[in-house]
Amino acid sequence: MTDVIRDMPRDDRPRERLLMHGPQLLSDSELLAILLGSGLPGRNAIQLARDLLVNGMSDIRRRTPTDLAKLPGMGPAKAARIVASMELSRRFLEGEPDDPPQFEADGYARKLVGTFSHHAQERLSAAFLDSRHRVISDRQIFIGSIGNALVSTRDVIRFAMLDNAAAVALYHNHPSGNPTPSEDDVRFTKKMKESLGLCDLELVDHLIIGSHRYCSLKNGNFF
């Protein structure tokens, strides 16, 4: 095999084969050679790829970018391309979204009116947000009266820390269907804002979900 891929017959070059026939017909070493782009003196990219694959693809996945860059014929640029391609593949297979959805109180609450308002008991949940107010996760905190603030405050903070959140948007339903805040709701919300603030967490809103409408305690200046 020639030391330089461009000196190979055109039909044998990995990139040309991929463009003509698709990636399915290429071997692992040919696909990896395309990412590498070049080899090293005396060994072309396909031969270098075979060297990297001697212990299997799993061995490459276990290596850090720094470890890969130190291998003969590699360097930081090639290592970065390989690691980036593997991460893109992982995200595609796991179905990760391109970007977490942005929290927007009105849109979030309107969806909750349709999916959350039917519960016969009060349920307190929270959307945990990053520093740009994008939704990281959505968790149910507890079922029962909102007046049980001691337990729920602790749990909200615990989940926020687990999710590495920077902000929290609370919501709970009123089984009566009327989303007007009670004194317990307002008291709990103020306590929650204070408790979250001590942990450098922002309370973005507290939404009360009724049968056909909702109330934002933030927009109502209740806290």
Contacts in CASP RR format, 6 or more apart in sequence:
PFRMAT RR
TARGET T0000
AUTHOR 0000-0000-0000
METHOD contacts of the structure
MODEL  1
MTDVIRDMPRDDRPRERLLMHGPQLLSDSELLAILLGSGLPGRNAIQLAR
DLLVNGMSDIRRRTPTDLAKLPGMGPAKAARIVASMELSRRFLEGEPDDP
PQFEADGYARKLVGTFSHHAQERLSAAFLDSRHRVISDRQIFIGSIGNAL
VSTRDVIRFAMLDNAAAVALYHNHPSGNPTPSEDDVRFTKKMKESLGLCD
LELVDHLIIGSHRYCSLKNGNFF
1 8 0 8 1.000
1 44 0 8 1.000
1 46 0 8 1.000
1 47 0 8 1.000
2 8 0 8 1.000
2 44 0 8 1.000
3 41 0 8 1.000
3 42 0 8 1.000
3 43 0 8 1.000
3 44 0 8 1.000
4 44 0 8 1.000
5 13 0 8 1.000
5 14 0 8 1.000
5 33 0 8 1.000
5 37 0 8 1.000
5 44 0 8 1.000
5 45 0 8 1.000
5 46 0 8 1.000
6 13 0 8 1.000
8 44 0 8 1.000
10 16 0 8 1.000
11 17 0 8 1.000
11 20 0 8 1.000
14 26 0 8 1.000
14 30 0 8 1.000
14 31 0 8 1.000
14 33 0 8 1.000
14 34 0 8 1.000
14 45 0 8 1.000
14 46 0 8 1.000
15 34 0 8 1.000
17 25 0 8 1.000
17 26 0 8 1.000
17 30 0 8 1.000
18 26 0 8 1.000
18 30 0 8 1.000
18 31 0 8 1.000
18 34 0 8 1.000
23 31 0 8 1.000
26 34 0 8 1.000
28 49 0 8 1.000
28 53 0 8 1.000
28 57 0 8 1.000
29 46 0 8 1.000
29 49 0 8 1.000
29 50 0 8 1.000
29 53 0 8 1.000
30 46 0 8 1.000
30 49 0 8 1.000
32 49 0 8 1.000
32 52 0 8 1.000
32 53 0 8 1.000
32 82 0 8 1.000
33 44 0 8 1.000
33 45 0 8 1.000
33 46 0 8 1.000
33 48 0 8 1.000
33 49 0 8 1.000
34 45 0 8 1.000
35 78 0 8 1.000
35 81 0 8 1.000
35 82 0 8 1.000
35 85 0 8 1.000
36 45 0 8 1.000
36 48 0 8 1.000
36 49 0 8 1.000
36 78 0 8 1.000
36 81 0 8 1.000
36 82 0 8 1.000
37 45 0 8 1.000
37 78 0 8 1.000
38 44 0 8 1.000
38 45 0 8 1.000
39 45 0 8 1.000
39 47 0 8 1.000
39 48 0 8 1.000
39 73 0 8 1.000
40 48 0 8 1.000
40 72 0 8 1.000
40 73 0 8 1.000
43 51 0 8 1.000
48 72 0 8 1.000
48 73 0 8 1.000
51 72 0 8 1.000
52 60 0 8 1.000
52 71 0 8 1.000
53 60 0 8 1.000
60 68 0 8 1.000
60 82 0 8 1.000
60 86 0 8 1.000
61 86 0 8 1.000
65 76 0 8 1.000
65 79 0 8 1.000
65 80 0 8 1.000
65 83 0 8 1.000
66 79 0 8 1.000
68 74 0 8 1.000
68 75 0 8 1.000
68 78 0 8 1.000
68 79 0 8 1.000
68 82 0 8 1.000
68 83 0 8 1.000
69 75 0 8 1.000
69 76 0 8 1.000
69 78 0 8 1.000
69 79 0 8 1.000
99 134 0 8 1.000
100 130 0 8 1.000
100 134 0 8 1.000
100 135 0 8 1.000
100 136 0 8 1.000
101 134 0 8 1.000
101 135 0 8 1.000
102 132 0 8 1.000
102 133 0 8 1.000
102 134 0 8 1.000
102 135 0 8 1.000
103 127 0 8 1.000
103 129 0 8 1.000
103 133 0 8 1.000
103 134 0 8 1.000
103 135 0 8 1.000
103 169 0 8 1.000
103 204 0 8 1.000
105 169 0 8 1.000
105 204 0 8 1.000
105 205 0 8 1.000
105 207 0 8 1.000
105 216 0 8 1.000
105 218 0 8 1.000
105 219 0 8 1.000
106 216 0 8 1.000
108 127 0 8 1.000
108 169 0 8 1.000
108 171 0 8 1.000
108 207 0 8 1.000
109 171 0 8 1.000
109 207 0 8 1.000
109 209 0 8 1.000
109 214 0 8 1.000
109 216 0 8 1.000
110 214 0 8 1.000
112 171 0 8 1.000
112 173 0 8 1.000
112 207 0 8 1.000
112 209 0 8 1.000
112 214 0 8 1.000
113 209 0 8 1.000
113 210 0 8 1.000
113 211 0 8 1.000
113 212 0 8 1.000
113 213 0 8 1.000
113 214 0 8 1.000
116 123 0 8 1.000
116 125 0 8 1.000
116 171 0 8 1.000
116 173 0 8 1.000
116 209 0 8 1.000
117 173 0 8 1.000
117 177 0 8 1.000
117 209 0 8 1.000
117 210 0 8 1.000
117 211 0 8 1.000
117 212 0 8 1.000
119 173 0 8 1.000
119 175 0 8 1.000
120 175 0 8 1.000
121 143 0 8 1.000
121 144 0 8 1.000
121 175 0 8 1.000
122 143 0 8 1.000
122 144 0 8 1.000
122 145 0 8 1.000
122 146 0 8 1.000
122 172 0 8 1.000
122 173 0 8 1.000
122 174 0 8 1.000
122 175 0 8 1.000
123 140 0 8 1.000
123 142 0 8 1.000
123 143 0 8 1.000
123 144 0 8 1.000
123 172 0 8 1.000
123 173 0 8 1.000
124 140 0 8 1.000
124 141 0 8 1.000
124 142 0 8 1.000
124 143 0 8 1.000
124 144 0 8 1.000
124 146 0 8 1.000
124 152 0 8 1.000
124 170 0 8 1.000
124 171 0 8 1.000
124 172 0 8 1.000
125 138 0 8 1.000
125 139 0 8 1.000
125 140 0 8 1.000
125 141 0 8 1.000
125 170 0 8 1.000
125 171 0 8 1.000
125 172 0 8 1.000
126 138 0 8 1.000
126 139 0 8 1.000
126 141 0 8 1.000
126 156 0 8 1.000
126 159 0 8 1.000
126 160 0 8 1.000
126 168 0 8 1.000
126 169 0 8 1.000
126 170 0 8 1.000
126 171 0 8 1.000
127 135 0 8 1.000
127 137 0 8 1.000
127 138 0 8 1.000
127 168 0 8 1.000
127 169 0 8 1.000
127 171 0 8 1.000
128 135 0 8 1.000
128 136 0 8 1.000
128 137 0 8 1.000
128 138 0 8 1.000
128 139 0 8 1.000
128 159 0 8 1.000
128 160 0 8 1.000
128 163 0 8 1.000
128 165 0 8 1.000
128 167 0 8 1.000
128 168 0 8 1.000
129 135 0 8 1.000
129 136 0 8 1.000
129 165 0 8 1.000
129 166 0 8 1.000
129 167 0 8 1.000
129 168 0 8 1.000
129 169 0 8 1.000
129 204 0 8 1.000
130 136 0 8 1.000
130 165 0 8 1.000
130 166 0 8 1.000
130 167 0 8 1.000
131 166 0 8 1.000
131 167 0 8 1.000
133 167 0 8 1.000
133 204 0 8 1.000
136 163 0 8 1.000
136 164 0 8 1.000
136 165 0 8 1.000
137 159 0 8 1.000
137 163 0 8 1.000
137 165 0 8 1.000
139 159 0 8 1.000
141 152 0 8 1.000
141 155 0 8 1.000
141 156 0 8 1.000
141 159 0 8 1.000
142 148 0 8 1.000
142 151 0 8 1.000
142 152 0 8 1.000
142 155 0 8 1.000
145 184 0 8 1.000
146 152 0 8 1.000
146 172 0 8 1.000
146 182 0 8 1.000
146 184 0 8 1.000
146 185 0 8 1.000
146 188 0 8 1.000
147 184 0 8 1.000
147 187 0 8 1.000
147 188 0 8 1.000
149 187 0 8 1.000
149 188 0 8 1.000
149 191 0 8 1.000
149 192 0 8 1.000
152 188 0 8 1.000
152 192 0 8 1.000
153 191 0 8 1.000
153 192 0 8 1.000
153 195 0 8 1.000
156 168 0 8 1.000
156 170 0 8 1.000
156 192 0 8 1.000
156 195 0 8 1.000
156 196 0 8 1.000
157 195 0 8 1.000
157 196 0 8 1.000
157 199 0 8 1.000
157 201 0 8 1.000
159 165 0 8 1.000
160 168 0 8 1.000
160 196 0 8 1.000
160 199 0 8 1.000
160 201 0 8 1.000
161 199 0 8 1.000
165 201 0 8 1.000
166 201 0 8 1.000
166 202 0 8 1.000
167 201 0 8 1.000
167 202 0 8 1.000
167 203 0 8 1.000
167 204 0 8 1.000
168 192 0 8 1.000
168 196 0 8 1.000
168 201 0 8 1.000
168 202 0 8 1.000
168 203 0 8 1.000
168 204 0 8 1.000
169 203 0 8 1.000
169 204 0 8 1.000
169 205 0 8 1.000
169 206 0 8 1.000
169 207 0 8 1.000
170 189 0 8 1.000
170 192 0 8 1.000
170 203 0 8 1.000
170 205 0 8 1.000
170 206 0 8 1.000
170 207 0 8 1.000
171 206 0 8 1.000
171 207 0 8 1.000
171 208 0 8 1.000
171 209 0 8 1.000
172 206 0 8 1.000
172 207 0 8 1.000
172 208 0 8 1.000
172 209 0 8 1.000
173 208 0 8 1.000
173 209 0 8 1.000
173 210 0 8 1.000
174 180 0 8 1.000
174 208 0 8 1.000
174 209 0 8 1.000
174 210 0 8 1.000
177 210 0 8 1.000
177 211 0 8 1.000
177 212 0 8 1.000
178 210 0 8 1.000
178 211 0 8 1.000
179 208 0 8 1.000
179 209 0 8 1.000
179 210 0 8 1.000
179 213 0 8 1.000
179 214 0 8 1.000
179 215 0 8 1.000
180 208 0 8 1.000
180 215 0 8 1.000
181 189 0 8 1.000
181 208 0 8 1.000
181 215 0 8 1.000
181 217 0 8 1.000
181 222 0 8 1.000
185 206 0 8 1.000
185 208 0 8 1.000
185 217 0 8 1.000
185 222 0 8 1.000
186 217 0 8 1.000
186 222 0 8 1.000
186 223 0 8 1.000
189 203 0 8 1.000
189 206 0 8 1.000
189 217 0 8 1.000
189 222 0 8 1.000
189 223 0 8 1.000
190 222 0 8 1.000
190 223 0 8 1.000
192 203 0 8 1.000
192 206 0 8 1.000
193 203 0 8 1.000
193 223 0 8 1.000
196 202 0 8 1.000
196 203 0 8 1.000
197 203 0 8 1.000
203 223 0 8 1.000
204 218 0 8 1.000
205 216 0 8 1.000
205 217 0 8 1.000
205 218 0 8 1.000
205 219 0 8 1.000
206 216 0 8 1.000
206 217 0 8 1.000
206 218 0 8 1.000
206 222 0 8 1.000
206 223 0 8 1.000
207 214 0 8 1.000
207 215 0 8 1.000
207 216 0 8 1.000
207 217 0 8 1.000
208 214 0 8 1.000
208 215 0 8 1.000
208 217 0 8 1.000
217 223 0 8 1.000
END
